C-alpha cells in the first residue's frame, strides 16, 4: 500500500485479502494433492493389469550371475596364488616371485578381515541386543498440522489396549516434481519466472 501511495488500509481490505489468499492456497494444495495421488496410484491390484516383464527380477538375476562369476574368478586366482606360495623351486623367475608376494598380501588381508569381523562380533555382544523403538505416544499425533495434547480422559486410559490403538492419518508427500507439473498446467504459472526457477533446481 505504501508503494502505491495508500496511507489508510481498512481492516475489511486486510480480511478480504486474507480470505482470498487462504482460498488460493487451498486450491493449490488440493490440485497438487490430486497430482501426487495419481503419481502414487498403483495399478497392480486392477483386474485389467497384466504384467508383461519384470525388470527388477531380471536385474537381480544378472547381478547374481555377475556375483557368482566374480566369486569363481576370485577362487581361481586364490588357488593360483596358493600354489605359487607353496612352490619351493630354487630358481624362481620374477613372475613366480610376484605371485608369492601377492599370495602373502592376500593372506594378510584375509587375516585382517577375520580380525575385524571378530572385533565387530565382540563389540555387538558387548552392546547387547538392540531395543525396539517405542511407538509414538497418542499425545504426539499431528492432525491437520495441529498438535493434539492428551486430555485427562486419555491419560486415565493409559495402559489399556484401547489407548494404544489410535488412528494414523495417511500422509501425502508432495515433491518438487509434482509442483512443477501443477505449474505447467496452470495458465497463470505456465510461463512464470517461478516455474523457470523451479526447473533450474
C-alpha positions as CSV (number, residue, x, y, z in Angstrom):
1,X,0.0,0.0,0.0
2,X,2.9,2.4,0.8
3,X,4.4,1.7,-2.7
4,X,1.1,2.8,-4.3
5,X,0.7,5.8,-2.1
6,X,-2.1,4.4,0.0
7,X,-1.8,5.5,3.6
8,X,-5.1,4.1,5.1
9,X,-5.9,0.4,4.7
10,X,-9.2,-0.6,6.3
11,X,-9.5,-3.8,8.2
12,X,-12.1,-5.1,5.8
13,X,-9.5,-5.0,3.0
14,X,-7.0,-7.0,5.0
15,X,-9.7,-9.5,5.9
16,X,-10.7,-9.8,2.2
17,X,-7.1,-10.3,1.1
18,X,-6.6,-12.9,3.8
19,X,-9.6,-14.9,2.7
20,X,-8.5,-14.7,-0.9
21,X,-5.0,-15.9,-0.1
22,X,-6.5,-18.7,2.0
23,X,-8.8,-19.9,-0.8
24,X,-5.9,-19.7,-3.3
25,X,-3.6,-21.8,-1.1
26,X,-6.4,-24.3,-0.6
27,X,-7.0,-24.6,-4.3
28,X,-3.2,-25.1,-5.0
29,X,-2.9,-27.7,-2.2
30,X,-5.9,-29.6,-3.4
31,X,-4.7,-29.7,-7.0
32,X,-1.1,-30.7,-6.1
33,X,-2.5,-33.4,-3.8
34,X,-4.6,-34.9,-6.6
35,X,-1.4,-34.9,-8.8
36,X,0.6,-36.7,-6.1
37,X,-2.1,-39.3,-5.5
38,X,-2.3,-40.0,-9.2
39,X,1.5,-40.4,-9.3
40,X,1.4,-42.8,-6.3
41,X,-1.5,-44.8,-7.6
42,X,-0.7,-48.5,-8.1
43,X,-2.4,-50.4,-10.9
44,X,-1.2,-53.8,-9.8
45,X,-4.4,-54.7,-8.0
46,X,-6.5,-53.8,-11.0
47,X,-8.2,-56.7,-12.7
48,X,-7.1,-55.4,-16.1
49,X,-3.5,-55.1,-15.1
50,X,-1.2,-57.7,-16.7
51,X,2.5,-57.7,-16.1
52,X,4.5,-58.2,-19.3
53,X,8.0,-58.1,-18.0
54,X,9.7,-58.0,-14.5
55,X,12.8,-55.8,-15.0
56,X,13.6,-55.9,-11.3
57,X,13.8,-59.7,-11.2
58,X,15.9,-59.7,-14.4
59,X,18.3,-57.2,-12.9
60,X,18.6,-59.3,-9.8
61,X,19.3,-62.4,-11.9
62,X,22.1,-60.6,-13.8
63,X,23.6,-59.2,-10.6
64,X,23.6,-62.7,-9.1
65,X,25.3,-64.1,-12.3
66,X,27.9,-61.3,-12.1
67,X,28.5,-62.0,-8.4
68,X,28.9,-65.8,-9.0
69,X,31.3,-65.1,-11.9
70,X,33.3,-62.8,-9.8
71,X,33.4,-65.3,-6.9
72,X,34.5,-68.0,-9.3
73,X,37.4,-65.8,-10.7
74,X,38.4,-64.9,-7.2
75,X,38.6,-68.6,-6.2
76,X,40.7,-69.4,-9.3
77,X,43.1,-66.6,-8.6
78,X,43.3,-67.6,-4.9
79,X,44.2,-71.2,-5.9
80,X,46.9,-70.0,-8.3
81,X,48.3,-67.7,-5.6
82,X,48.3,-70.5,-3.0
83,X,50.0,-72.9,-5.4
84,X,52.6,-70.2,-6.1
85,X,53.1,-69.7,-2.4
86,X,53.6,-73.4,-1.7
87,X,56.1,-74.0,-4.6
88,X,59.6,-74.5,-3.4
89,X,61.6,-74.3,-6.6
90,X,65.2,-73.0,-6.1
91,X,65.3,-71.0,-9.3
92,X,62.3,-68.6,-9.2
93,X,61.5,-66.3,-12.1
94,X,60.3,-62.7,-11.4
95,X,56.7,-63.8,-12.2
96,X,56.8,-66.5,-9.6
97,X,58.2,-64.1,-7.0
98,X,55.4,-61.6,-7.8
99,X,52.8,-64.3,-7.3
100,X,54.3,-65.3,-4.0
101,X,54.3,-61.7,-2.8
102,X,50.7,-61.3,-4.0
103,X,49.7,-64.5,-2.1
104,X,51.3,-63.2,1.0
105,X,49.4,-59.9,0.7
106,X,46.2,-61.8,0.2
107,X,46.7,-64.0,3.3
108,X,47.4,-60.9,5.3
109,X,44.3,-59.2,4.0
110,X,42.2,-62.3,4.8
111,X,43.6,-62.4,8.3
112,X,42.9,-58.7,8.8
113,X,39.3,-59.2,7.7
114,X,38.8,-62.1,10.1
115,X,40.2,-60.0,13.0
116,X,37.9,-57.1,12.0
117,X,34.9,-59.5,11.9
118,X,35.8,-60.9,15.3
119,X,36.1,-57.4,16.7
120,X,32.7,-56.4,15.3
121,X,31.1,-59.5,16.8
122,X,32.7,-58.8,20.2
123,X,31.5,-55.2,20.1
124,X,28.0,-56.3,19.2
125,X,28.0,-58.8,22.0
126,X,29.2,-56.2,24.5
127,X,26.5,-53.7,23.4
128,X,23.7,-56.3,23.8
129,X,20.5,-56.8,21.8
130,X,19.1,-53.7,20.2
131,X,16.0,-52.3,21.8
132,X,12.9,-51.9,19.6
133,X,11.9,-48.3,19.1
134,X,8.7,-47.5,21.1
135,X,5.7,-46.3,19.2
136,X,4.9,-42.6,19.3
137,X,2.6,-41.6,22.1
138,X,-1.0,-40.8,21.1
139,X,-0.5,-37.3,22.6
140,X,2.0,-36.5,19.8
141,X,-0.4,-37.1,17.0
142,X,-0.5,-34.3,14.4
143,X,-3.8,-33.9,12.5
144,X,-4.2,-31.1,10.1
145,X,-1.0,-29.5,11.0
146,X,-2.0,-29.0,14.7
147,X,-0.5,-31.0,17.5
148,X,-3.1,-32.6,19.9
149,X,-2.2,-32.9,23.5
150,X,-3.5,-35.6,25.7
151,X,-6.6,-34.8,27.7
152,X,-7.4,-36.0,31.2
153,X,-9.6,-38.8,29.8
154,X,-6.8,-40.2,27.6
155,X,-4.3,-40.0,30.5
156,X,-6.7,-42.1,32.6
157,X,-6.9,-44.7,29.9
158,X,-3.2,-45.3,29.6
159,X,-2.1,-48.9,30.0
160,X,-5.3,-50.3,28.4
161,X,-5.2,-51.9,25.0
162,X,-7.7,-49.4,23.6
163,X,-5.3,-46.5,24.4
164,X,-2.6,-48.0,22.1
165,X,-4.9,-48.3,19.2
166,X,-5.2,-44.9,17.6
167,X,-5.8,-44.0,14.0
168,X,-2.8,-42.9,12.0
169,X,-3.5,-40.2,9.4
170,X,-2.4,-41.1,5.9
171,X,0.4,-38.6,4.8
172,X,0.6,-37.4,1.2
173,X,4.1,-36.3,0.4
174,X,4.3,-33.7,-2.4
175,X,7.7,-33.3,-4.1
176,X,9.0,-30.6,-6.4
177,X,8.2,-32.6,-9.5
178,X,4.5,-32.6,-8.6
179,X,4.5,-28.9,-8.0
180,X,6.3,-28.2,-11.3
181,X,3.7,-30.3,-13.1
182,X,1.0,-28.3,-11.5
183,X,2.6,-25.0,-12.5
184,X,3.0,-26.3,-16.1
185,X,-0.8,-27.0,-16.3
186,X,-1.9,-23.6,-14.9
187,X,-2.3,-20.7,-17.2
188,X,-1.1,-18.2,-14.6
189,X,2.2,-20.0,-13.9
190,X,2.9,-21.9,-17.1
191,X,5.2,-19.1,-18.3
192,X,6.2,-17.6,-15.0
193,X,9.6,-16.9,-13.5
194,X,8.7,-19.1,-10.6
195,X,8.4,-22.1,-12.9
196,X,11.7,-21.3,-14.6
197,X,13.4,-21.2,-11.2
198,X,11.8,-24.4,-10.1
199,X,13.1,-26.2,-13.3
200,X,16.6,-25.0,-12.5
201,X,16.7,-26.7,-9.2
